[in-house]
Amino acid sequence: MSKKKAKRNSEQGTYALCITIGLIVGVGLGPLLGSVLITTVIGGIAGALTAYAFNHRKAKRKP
C-alpha cells in the first residue's frame, strides 16, 4: 500500500468516526432539546467540521 493511499484511507476513517459520533450525540441530545431531527443534523455537521479540522491541521514550525 502506498503512503498516499494509506493517508486517504486514514482521512476517510477520521471522517466516518467523527460524523458517527456527531450523529450519536445528536440523537442523544434530541429529547432534551425537543427536536431529534435538528440535533442529529447539527451533530453530523459538527462531526464533519471536526474531522476536517483534524485532517487539515498545519504542523507548527519550530523557531
KATAMO-V804621 format. One record per run of one state. SS is the DSSP state (@ for helix, = for strand, . for the rest). FROM is the first residue (numbers start at 1). TO is the last residue. Records with the same first field share a line. If there is no record, write none. Layout:
# KATAMO-V804621
SS=FROM-TO / FROM-TO
This chain:
# KATAMO-V804621
.=1-2 / 34-35 / 56-63
@=3-33 / 36-55
